[in-house]
Amino acid sequence: EPEVTQTPSHQVTQMGQEVILRCVPISNHLYFYWYRQILGQKVEFLVSFYNNEISEKSEIFDDQFSVERPDGSNFTLKIRSTKLEDSAMYFCASSVERENEQFFGPGTRLTVL
Amino acid sequence: AQTVTQSQPEMSVQEAETVTLSCTYDTSESDYYLFWYKQPPSRQMILVIRQEAYKQQNATENRFSVNFQKAAKSFSLKISDSQLGDAAMYFCAYRFQGNTPLVFGKGTRLSVIA
């Protein structure tokens, strides 16, 4: 069964460093999302992406964040200068059509020291 | 803005018994989708069940069923014949139509007692 994959599963970085989180959505899906979950808290929306551009973004998704679909299969989230408060689980999700359910990847745990 | 409220931070159930997890939401829209996601210790988000607001019939998936009360904006999850593998965090989520993000509640941690 097709699934969303994410790499790495765990990323440890120093404050101020850049990180890139990678996702491979299900191959025929057209809509892509990033969510994050700070430990013990609810899942929060970051950004949605369709047709090579951002569809919607939340207040969390400031200038330090960017997304890209560089090669037609990967979907990346970049944090330019990480802060301690960026430590969280980051989930990628994709859906085949606008009205369909979103399938989540297993997440990347980001730890900023 | 839409909000989702789960008033039970923790619940427990005996194995083989039935448990109901509560969820209420606030929206001014008439057409939308509601979901329950399960998050086991691995932290993977797994879709349990989905309900379209325009459908009056409550969704059912094996041992999982919902009680959708549109007028009351209530969407509870019932787990029948609870199993040890059901132990997890359960998140209620709302989504408007189209390419819109999911709005999650804070979750309910379910423990299953053998």
Interface residues (C-beta under 8 A of the other chain):
Chain A: Y31 Y33 Y35 Q37 Q41 K42 V43 E44 F45 S48 Y50 S55 E56 S58 M89 F91 A93 S95 R98 E99 E101 Q102 F103 F104 P106 G107 R109
Chain B: Y33 F35 Y37 S42 R43 Q44 M45 I46 L47 R50 F91 A93 Q97 G98 N99 T100 P101 L102 V103 F104 G105 K106 G107
